[in-house]
Amino acid sequence: MPTATPPSIARFHHFLAQITRLVDIAPAEAELLAQGRQCLQELVSHDDWLLPEFAQPHAKYYQQYLLYADPQDRFSVVSFVWGPGQATPIHDHTVWGLVGMLRGSESCQPYSRMSDGRWAPAGFQLDMLPGDVEAVSPRIGDVHKVWNALPDQVSISIHVYGGNIGLIERNSYKEDGTRSKFVSGYSNVQAITDTSVQAPALTVTPPAAPVPTAPVMQSAPAVLPAVEETVQKTPAQVEVLVTEVSHPYAVTSYAQVKEALLTKNEIALIDVREEDPYAQSHPLFAINLPYGRIEVDAWRRIPRRDTPVVVYDNGEGLALRAIPVLQRLGYTQLSVLQNGLAGWAAAGGELFRDVNVPSKSFGELVESQRKTPSFSAHEVKALLERDSDMVILDARRFDEYQTMSIPSAVSVPGGELVLRARALAPSPTTRIVVNCAGRTRSIIGAQSLINSGIPNPVCALRNGTIGWTLAGLDLVKGADKRFGDIDDNDRSKAAASALALLFRAGVSRVDQATVKQWLSENDRNTYVFDVRTPEEYARGHWPGAISAPGGQLVQETDHFVGVRGARIVVYDDDGVRASMTASWLAQMGWEVAVMKDISSQDMPTPTPVSDDDLPLTLAPVAVVDPPTLKTWLANRNNLSMVIDVGDSATYVKRHIPGAWWLLRSQLAQDFTRVHKANRYVLTCGDGRVSRYAVAELQPLLRPGVEVFWLPGGNAAWQAAGFSTQQGESYVASPRIDRYRRPYEGTDNPAQAMQAYLDWEFGLVEQLKRDGTHHFKVI
């Protein structure tokens, strides 16, 4: 099958990345169409990228070829191929759309509905030539008739729609007002009669610079079958038509990843996009390791360098950029996911929204199987008003609790509940209500107390602070009630019940020598977590252990453990928190053990983390200290500019005056918005990420322009006593580095909060469809 040249594939690939980012940001429709018009205009101004198979006319009918369908059906891209004299009926779209002329000429006549129901031409006829772009939507005009303006040659236009247009039921009209419904389908994808079935995407992957080919995780073809071949599919799926330009990296298929998950073999499935697009759609056990943070986070999240690592994106080109970075860090079993996220969906893989989805879906499974009791917001409010014998325990982190909390609630992070609850509710008749922001930590927290055999009546606050807000009730801001000390009797009771639950979950207890032996093995990943409070960890911990308070470890397993199938070891110094955490992790399908007999002598005071523990940069970087930088910024004769590549939320709150914020993953394309200077300084919150961006910025500059790194980043600047600035005046990249949780803050729209709850309710069914989780609730 003919293939386009690499530059042309890269052009279309860049366009898809632009539209994906635009849809991720979800601006108002007018802004979306304005920015989308520019992207499409840039694409259709070049006629070297459309593959011949998607430019073939039909003797009788115009053809609509699917070029790309977003896995979430948020948009689709198609080529319209018009033979001489071919035309559409009068029709609508029901979604926004952009039409760009690639070859030939196309004419369009808008229509309006008259008071008597007839459709009549409205306004002037539009004649489009190559490079022209027009927009449609129900808001600005959605009904028109289109035809090939050339009587003797083929014309081709490229259409972008705000949905999967081949699945959307639309309307065609006659001028007398008669209406008929239709679904257009695609000329290169077999007809879909069940509109609940998602059409597959047609994806392209750009070439990469030659590097040594990484070993294949398992045997896999380098490309998918050509269009002419038949791809085997289940009855619920449609035929997948994919072309892919070969690249020098190994390829792993959806089927191979699924097999590894089912057999509990170690595998790290990495989504290298920013957090917000990751949260919109990803496989269940995919971890988010954004391209811009790979050097800083990879060794911690994926300890063993020969772990099978599968990298993917959604057409942005980040996966192929990430592979060489991971190779430099020493990873050897690297591959790219065949056709990325779209390929996963097209092959039948289930896609999940939001973050920490394994834990949240597990929490929903726990509630559905154990029938965890819960009270509504109004029921808890009524108990408060009657001054009932009740305590409300907030299972979130303390900072989350302080942002917003239920009146009278006490902060008891989830991993502390079984250890602390008896002291906070000494009477066995006191009702204990556990809450979080949404559902998961409320459910797991309440069920932890029930599983531990505490005599008190226990329930979760149904839907947490979201449910409280949707009920029209007020939350408290800035609360500071925290758990206190416990006595030996309460500690002993909690330890005994936690140990019994540990054995019931089938978790072993091992000594320190065994853990050290596991850590020395070169064929397994072993994570060691200190599940006590961060304050206790800071005073002293087992060498090499990572701080992961028990409730958060259960809540954010995908954040702490990057390798599915790895071994987890947890410990505490009380016999309660590690046992409770381990019992939940075992039910979530992890191989887990508790390290026993830990004393204070085994947990020395930690040494400060050094930048020497991070990977080396590609080349030595020039550094500048805060006082020198301050002098440079004051010198208007030799202009210096600061570029911040840290997280956007921190930047908006506080940054070096005049600093621009850019996503490191989009540095090359967004740097054009930054003011020109004679010298640039890279920074971020602590300086750890920015040191690696120096090598990426330098090639973008004219000869003679210097690039420096600020060690310690913004923290060093502030420690020197220098002032900072707030706001988004110099934000040059879209703020997609962090997903805004619907349960965060106090200003979330009610619609978004309700949608989040509805999504959580549906997770159990998604688990059934996915089938790879190994969850087992006891």
N, C-alpha and C positions, 0 to 999 in steps of 0.2 A: 504494500500500500504506500502511495507517495506520502512523504512527510515534509513539513515545512522546514526551512533552515532554522538553526538555533536562534538568531536574532529575532525572527518573526514569532517564534514560540514565546520568547521572553517578552515581546511586546504585548501579546495577548495576556500572558501571565501577569504582567504588571498591571494591566487594566483590571483583571479580576481582583487582584490584591487591593487596588484603590476602591473598587465598588464594595468589596467585603468590609473594608474599614469604614467606609461611609455608612453602610447599613448598620454596622456595629454601633456606631456613634448615635444613629437614629435622630438626626436633626429634624426640624420642622420640614414639611414636604417641600415648601418653596426653596429652602436652602439645599435640601437633598437634590432636587431637580437642577438647581443652579450648579452645584458642584459636580453632579453626575454628568451634566451636559459637557463640562470641560473635559472630563475623563473620556467620554465617548468621542468627543471631537478630536482629541489627540489620537485615539485609536483609529478612527476612520480616515484620518488625514494620511494614513499610510496604507497602501494596498499590497502588502507583501506577507500577510500572516494567515489569511483564511485558507484552510486546507481545501484542495480541489473537491473532495467528497462532499463538502458542505456548500458547494457553489453550483451544483448540478440542477439545471431546470428540468421541468416536466413538460411534455408537449401540450397537455391540457390544463394543468393546475399549477398554481404557484406553490412553492415548497417552503416549509418552515422546519429548519434543522436546529435541533437542540445543541448548543455549544457548551453550555454550563448550566447546572441547576444547583443552587445553594442547598446544602444538606437539610436545612431547616425550612426550605421553600420560601425564603425571604425575598429572593430575586432569581431571575433566570435570564440567560442571554441566548438569543437565537439569530440565525441568519435567514432572511426572507429572500428567496430567489424567484424573480418574476420573468417568465417568458413573455415575448411580444404579445400585447393585447390582453394580458391577464390582469384581473382586478378582484377586489373583495366586494362583498355586499356591504351595505351600511351596517356597522357593528359597534359594540362598545368593548371595554376592557375590564372594567370594575376595579382596576388597580392603576397606580401611576406607571408611566412608561416613557421611555426615551427612544427615538428613532434617529439613527445616523446613516446617512447615505454613503455607501462604499463605492459602488460602481453604477454607471448609467444614470438614470433619472427616475424619480418617482413623484407622482402627483397625489395630492390629498385634498379632499373636500370635506370640511367640517359640516355637521348637521345639527339642527336644533328642533325640538319638538314644539309644534304649534298647539294653540289652545284646544283645537278640535282633535288632537291626537296624531295628526300627520307629522311626518318628518320632512323638513325642507332645508335646502342648502343655507348655510349661515356664514357670512363673511366671504373673504376671498379664497380662491383656490390656491393652495401652496404647492409650488414646484421646487423640488429638492434636487440639488446637484451634489457630487461627491464632496464630503467634508461638512455638509449642512446637518444640523441636528435640531429636531423638534421634540416637544414634550406633550404628553397627554395625561390626564387624570380626571376622575370624577369631579374634582374641585375646579379645574380650569377648562374643562371640555374633554369629553371622553368618547363622543360618537362621531365617526367619520367614515368615509369611503376612500380606498386607496387603490391606485393602479400604476402599472408600468407606463411611464410617459414616453417611452421610445417604441415606435412601431416595428422596428426591425432588429432589435438586439436585447440581450438579457440585462436586467438591472438587479442589483443586490443591495439590500439595506440591512443594518444590524440593529436589533431591537433589544432593549433591556427593560424588563418588567418587574414590578414590585410583588412578585409571587411566581410560582411555577405555572407559567401561562398555559402549558400543555395539560394542566389538571384543573384549571379554573373554569367553572361554568359561566358562560357569557351569553350575550344576546345579539342576534342579527335582526335587522328591521327592513321592512318595505316602506316605501314612502307613504302608503296609506295608513301606517301605524301598526300593521301586523308585526308581531314579535315571535321569534323562534329561538329556543335555547340551543346552545351547542358547546362542545369542548373541542378545541382545535387539534390537540394532539401534536405529534411530531412526525416528520417524514422519515427520520432515521431511528425512531424508537417505536417498537410495536405498540399497537393501540392498547390503551388502558381503559378497561371498562369499569373497574372499581376505583373511583376517585379518591378513596381513602389510602390507596397505595401510592407511596412516594415514588416519583420518577427518579431514575438514577441521574447522576451527573456525568457530563462529559468533561474530563479533566485533561490538562496538559501539564507537564513538569518541565521546567527549564533545565538546560544543561548547566554543568558546573565546571569550575576549573579542574584540570586533571590532578588527581591525587591517588595514592595507592588504594586499590580496591580493598574494602574491608571484607572479612569473611562473612558468608551468608549464615544467618542463624540456623536455618535449615535450608535444604535445597529449594530454590524459588526461581521462577522465570524473571528475566530482567524487565520484560514488558508484558502487558496484558495482551490477550489475543487481538488480532487485527479486526477491523470492522466486519470483514467478510466472514469471519469465523463465528460459530455459535458458542455462546457461553452458557454453561449449564446453570440453571436457576430453579429454585423451588417454585411451586405454583403461585405463591404469594408475591413473587418478584417478577420484574420485567427484564427483558434482555438488556444487558449492559454494553454500551458501545463506547470504547475508550481508545484513545491514542496516547502514546507516551514516548517522548524522546528519551533515548537511553542516556544514562549518566554513569559515572564510574563507581557508583556505590552499590552495595548489595541491597536487595529488595526483599521485604518480608510481607507476605499476604495476610489478609484478615484471617483466613483459615488457620494459618500458622500461629498467629497471636492467640487466637481462641483455643487452639490445642494446648499451647503452653499454659494458659490460664486453667483449663480443665484438668490438666495433669499436675498442677501445682508446681510446675517448673519455674525457676526464677526468670523473671523478665521485667524490664523497665520500659514501659510505653510512654514516651515523652512527647507532650504537646509543647512546642517551642514558641507558640504565639504569646501575646500578652494575656493577662488574666481575664480581661473582659471578653474578648472573643472566645477564649477557652471556656469561660462559664456559659456562653451561649449554646455550646454544643461540643460534646466530647464523649469518648467511650468511658464506660464505668470506671475502669482501673487505670485510666490515663492520668499521669501526674503533670502538673503545669510547671515547667522549667523554662521561663522566657529566655529567648536568645540572649538578651542583654545581661542576664545574671548567671550564665552557665559557669563561667570561671569561678565565681564566688560560691555557688551552691552545689555544684555537681558532686564533688568529692564527699560532702556530707550526706547528700541524699542517695547517692549510688556509690557505696564504699568500694566494692570490688571492681577492679578495672576491666576484668573479662566477663562482666555481667552482660548477657544479651540485651542490647539496648536498641529499641526501635523508635525512630524519630518521625514526627509528622507535623504538617501544618494544613492549612486549608487553601492552598494556592498562592500564599504570600511569598514563597521562595525561601522562607526561613529555615526549613528543614535541611536543605542543601548547603546553606551557610553554616548551620550548626554542626554538621558532621565533621568538618576539618577542626573546629574548635574542640570537640570532644576527642578527636584523635590526638591533638596536642596535649590533652589532659591525661592521655594514656589508655583510653578505652579502646578495646580491640575488636569486640564483637558488635560492630555497629551496622545498622541497616536503616533504610527508609521504608516507611509504610507504603505499600503499593497504592498509588494514586491518592494518598493522603486521606483526609477526613471524608471527602466525597467518595473515595473508593471504599472506605469502611461502610458507609451507609449503603452504597450501591451493592455491596456484597451481602447485605442483610444484617450488618451490625447495628445494635441498638445504640442510640445517642441520648445522652443525658444533659440536662441543663444544670446551672448553678455550680457551686464549689462544695468540696467535702461530701460528694454524693455517695460514696460507699457507706459512710457513717450515717448519713441522713436516711438512706434507703433501708439500712439495717435497723435504725430506730423505728421506722414505720412498720417493718416486719415484726419487731418485738411487740409493738402495741397490738398489731393485728392478731398475733398468736397468743400473747399473754393477757390480752384484754386489760392493759394497764389502766387503772381507774383515773378519771380526770374530772375536774370541776370547771364549769364555764366561768368567764370573767364575772358575770352578774352573780353567780352563786358565791364566789369568793368575796366579792364586794359586800354581799349581804351578810356573810359571816363576820367581816370586819366591822360593819356597822352595828352588829349585835354584840361586838366585843367578845366573840367566841374564843374558846380555848384553842388557839391555832397559832402556828408559826409558818411564815412564808420564807422559804430558803431559795435564794437565787443562785442557780448552778453555773452561771457564766463567769468569765474572768472579771476581776474587780473593776477594771477600767470600763468594761461594758455595763456593769451594774451601775457605776457612777453616772454614766451617760443618761440612763433612764431606768427606772425600777418601779415595781409595784409598791404602793404605800406600805410601810412597816417591814418590808422584806429585809432579810439579812444576807449578806454576801457569803456564800459557801460554795466555791467552785466544785464542780461535779465529783472530782476525785476525792474530795474531802468529806462528802456527805455521810458515808457510813461511819467514818471515824468521829465526826463531830455531832451528828444528829442527836444522840442521847443527851449530850450536855445542853443542847439548845431546846430540847423538848423532854425534860426529865420525867414528866408524868406520862405514863403509858396511854392516857386518854387524850393527850394533846394531839390535835390533827396537824400533820405535816403536809404542806403544799409546796411542791417543787416547781419552780418556773425557770424559763430561759426566754430568749427573744422570740423563738418560734415553737418548735415541737421537739426536736431530737434530744437536747440535753434535759428537757423536762421529763420526757419519757424514760430515758436511760437513768436519770437521777432517781425518779420515783421507783422505777423497777429495781434499782440497786438496793434501795432501802427495803423494799418488799422481799427481795431475794435473800437479804441478810437476816431476815427474821425479826426485824425490829417490831416491838409490840404495838406501836402507835398506828392509828389509821393514816394511810398515806395516799396522796393523789397528786397528779400533775395539774398545773394550771393549763387548761386546754388552749393551745395556740399561743401561749406565753404573752409577752408584751404586745405582740401583734393582735392577738385576740382581745386583749384589754383595750387597746386603742380603737379597734373596730367596733367595740361595744360602746364607744363614746366616753370612756372613763379616762381620768387624768393620771399621768405618770409623774413620778418624783424625779427631779434632776439633782445630781450632786449628793446622793445619799452616801453615808459612810459607815454603816453598821457592818462589822466584820465578826467572824467567829472568834471565840476566845479559847482559853486553855481547856484541857480535858483531864479528868483524873484517871488513875490507874485502873479503876474498876470499869469505867466505860471503855477504856482502851482494850482491856482484856476481853470484854464481851464482844466488841467489834472485831477483834483479831480472830477469835474463835469462830464466829459466824462467817467471816471472810475466808478463813482457811477451809472450812467445810465446803463453801461454794467453789473454791479453787479446785479441790479434789473432784467435785461433781462435774466441773467443766473439763476434767482430764488434763490439767496443767501440772507439770512437774516442777519441783523445787531443786535448784542446783547450787553447788558451791562456787566460790570465786575461781578456783582452779579450772573448773569445767568451762566457765565463761571465757577465761583467758585462752584456753585451748581452742574454743570455737572461734575466737577472734583471730587466731593464728592460721586457721584453715584457709586455703586458697580456692575452695570450690563452693563456698557459701557466703552470703552476706549476713552478718550478725549485727543487729542494732542493740545498743544498751541505753536504756532510758531511766533517768531519775524522775519518778512520778510524784515527788514531793512538791512543795510550793517553790516558786522561783527564788524566794528569799532564803529558804533552807539550802537550796542548791548553791546559791552564791556564797554561802558561808563555808561550804565544803562538799565535795562529791567524789564519787568513785572515778579514778582517772579515766578519761576518754568517754565518760557517759555524757549524754545530751539531756538537757532539761526538757521534760515533757510532762507537765502536770497531768495526772491521770485522766481527769475529765476531758481535757483538751486533746490528749492523745487518742482517746476513743472518738472524739468529735472530728478530729483532723488527721486521721490516720494517713491519708494520701499526702499530706504535707510533710509528715515526719518520716514516713517510710516510702522510699522511692521505688523499691523493688517488690513487686508482688511475688510471693513464694519465699520471701526471705525469712530469717529467724529473728525473733524479738526477745530480748531479755529486759525485764523491769525489776526495779528494787525500791525499797523504802527503808525506814528504820523503826517501823511500828507494827509491821505484820498485817496491815489492813489495806492501805492504798494500792500496793503492788498486787495483792491478791485480787482485789476487786477489778482493777484495770485488766489484769491478765485473764480473768474469767470472761470479760467481754471480748477481748481480742481473740480468744480461742473460739468464741461463738461466731466471730466474723471471719473465720477460716484461716487465721494466722497460726503458725507454729510459734508458740510462746512459752517462756519459762520464767520463773521468779528466782532471782538470786537471793539466797538466804544468808542469815547470820552476818549481816552488815553492821559494823560498829562505827563509832566516830573516828577510830584510828584508821579505818579503811577509806575515809573521805577527807583527804587533806584539803587545805585551802588552795583554791585554784590559782594558777599563774595567768596573768593577762593574755588574751589572744593577740598574737602577733601577725602582721602582714606576711611574715616569712612562712606562715603556714599555708598561704595561698599559692596558686600556680604562678610561674614566672610570666612576665609579659613577653610579647613577641620580640621586642627589642628594649634596651634600657630607655627609660623615660626621663625627661628633664623635669625637675621639681621646682616648686616655688613655695615659700612659707607665707603665712597670712600677712605679716607686716609689709613684705615686699609687694605682694599682690595689691594691698591697699594703696601703696605708692603708685604702682602702675595704673590703677584705675583712676587715680587723681590726675594723671598726666594726659592732657588732651592732645598733646603734640605727637604722641606715639600710642595710638588708641589700642587698648586691650579689652578683650571681651571674655566673659565667663560663660561657660556652657555647663548646665547642670543636667546630668543623666540619671539622677536618682528617681525616687518615686514622686509622682506629680502632687499627691496630697500633701506631702511634707514640703515640697517646693512652694505650693500656694500659701501654706501657713507661714513659712519663713525661708528666705533665701538671700544669698549675697546680692546686694543692690545692683540692679542692671543685668543680672544673670538671665540668660535664656534657658528655657527648659525644652529638651528634646528627648524623644525615645531613642535609646541607643540602637534598637532594631531598625529604626527608620532614619538614622543619622544622615545617610547619603542623600535621601530625597528631601528631607525637611531642613537640612542645613542652608539651603538656598534662601530661606526666609530670615536668616540671622544677619544682623548688620555686619558689614565688612569691617575688618580690623587688621592691625599689624601683628597681633599676638593673641592667642587663645589659651584659656586655662580651663581644664576639665575638672569638674567637681561633682560630688553627690553628698548624701547625708554623712557618711563616714569615710569616703574616699576609696572604698574597696572596689566598687564597680567602675568608677570613672578612670582608674588607672589603665583599664583594658580598652577604653574607648580612644585613648590617645592615638594608637596605631591606625584606627579607622578614620579619624578626622584628618590626619596629616595628608593623605592622598587627595583630599578634596580642596586643598589650599594651593594657592599659587606659590612658586618657589620663593624662598626667603621668609615666609610667614612661619613663626615659631608656635609650637604647641607645648604647654606645660601641664603638669599634674599637681593638684593641691593635696598632699598627704593629709589624711585625717578629715578631708572634705569640709563641709559646712560646720561640723562639730569643732574642728580646729579653729575656724574663723570666729565662731562664737566664743570659744574658750579664750581667744585673744582679746575679747572685749569689744569686738567691732559690731556695728549695727547691722540689722537685717531688714528685709523688705517683704511685704506681703502682696498677694494678688496674682492674677493671670495675665498681666500685661505683656509678658514676653514668652508665652507658651506657643511653641512652634510646631508641636506634634499633637495629634488627638490624644486625649487623656483616657486611653484604653488600657493603661498598665494596671488598673485595679477595677474590679467589678464591684459596683455599688450594691451591697446586699439589701434586699427589701426590708430586712429586720434591723438595719443599722440606723442610728440617729432618730430624731423625733419629727422629721419633716417628710416622711415617705408618703406618697399618695395612697389612699385607701385601696384604689384599684390594684396597685402593685402589690400591696400586702396580701390582699385576698387572692390574687393570682399565684403568689408564692405558696400560700396554704393549699390551694387547689393542686398545685404541682406536687407538693409533698404527699398529698393523699393518693396520687397516682403512681408513686414510686414502687409500690409492691407489685403492681402489674408489670411495670417496666423490668423489675428484677426477674419475673417469670419469663419474659421475652428474651432477656439477655442470657440467662442460664449459666453464667460463669462464676457466680459469687461464692459458693461453698458456705453460705451462712447457715447456721444451725442453732436455733434458739432453744435453750434449756429451761 
